[in-house]
C-alpha cells in the first residue's frame, strides 16, 4: 500500500468495478457519486455479521471510503478514509445520506443482536 492508501484492484472489484480503468473513469466524471456494498458473513456461533461500506467520489479525483464499523465506536460509529488522494470534497447532504445508510444497517444489526440475546 502506498502513502496515499490507493484502492487495490481487488477492492475495486468489491465495489463493482470491472477494472481499475473503470474505477479511474468513475472518479473523474466531474459528478459526485457513491457506491454502497453490504456484505454478510455467518460467524461460528451462527450469528450473521453485516458490514456496509460506501465508496464516494467528488468526481474530481477525490475518493473517500466509509465503513459502518470502527475501532473506537464499533457499530455506533463509522470509519472514514481517503483513498488514493490527499483531499475529497463532499456536500453536507451527501454526507448525511451516507451516514444514514451506514447507521441504518448498523442499527438493524444491533437490534438483531439484542433480540438474539433476549431469546
Secondary structure as GFF3:
##gff-version 3
##sequence-region A 1 119
A	DSSP	alpha_helix	9	14	.	.	.	ID=ss1
A	DSSP	alpha_helix	20	26	.	.	.	ID=ss2
A	DSSP	beta_strand	33	42	.	.	.	ID=ss3
A	DSSP	beta_strand	48	57	.	.	.	ID=ss4
A	DSSP	beta_strand	63	67	.	.	.	ID=ss5
A	DSSP	beta_strand	79	82	.	.	.	ID=ss6
A	DSSP	alpha_helix	92	118	.	.	.	ID=ss7
###
